[in-house]
């Protein structure tokens, strides 16, 4: 299962839609929901688009489908 988070929907910033295409994607592979939430909140404040996978198998699937710029394990 892959959970996708787009923080610009919940924390709007003064950017145009053309700038939103340049957001850096970060995949978080973490089975601890609390720790995953902490990472997502911190990265949201820094303006990253993040999505999370709860296990290695879904992490590999997300890696193939989403093409993130960074993977946090």
N, C-alpha and C positions, 0 to 999 in steps of 0.2 A: 504494500500500500504506500503510495506517495502522496504526501500532503504538500500542496503548493500555497505559498504565501506571497501576495503582492502588497507590500506595505504602503505603496503610494495610494492605494484605495482607502486605507485607514488613517494614514498620516500624510495628507496632501502637502506637496511642496510646490513652490512657484516655478514649475518646469512646463515646457510645451510638450506635446505628444511626440515630436521628433526627437527631443532629448531623452524621453523615456525609453527609446529603443536602445540607448547606450548604457542602460543599467547593467551593472555587473551581477551575474547570477551566482549564487552560492548554494551548493547542495550540502545539507547537514544530514549525515547518517548517524543516528543516535537512537538507541532503544529506550533511553530514559526520557520520558516526556517532559519532566521538569527541567532537566538540563537543556534539552532541545528548545524549550520555550525561552529559557534565559538567553541562549545564543541568538534566537530569532529576534527577540526584543532589542538586544544590543545592536545587531546588524541593521535592524530597521532604523534605528536612530542615526546610523551612519549612511543611510540611503541605499542599501542593497536590496535586490530582489532575492528572496530566499525560498527554498522549498526543502522539505525534510522527508527522509525515508526512515522507517522504523527498524529495518534489518538490512543485511548485506544484499540479499537477493533483490529487494525492491530498490536498493541503492544503485545496483548495477543497471537495473531497468531505467531508472531516472537518469543515470549518467548517459546512457545511449540516447534517450529521448530528448532530454533537455539541454545537453551540451553546456554544462555549467563552466564558469571561469575558475571556480575553486571548489574543492570538495573537502569538507571537514569531517573527519572520522572520530 
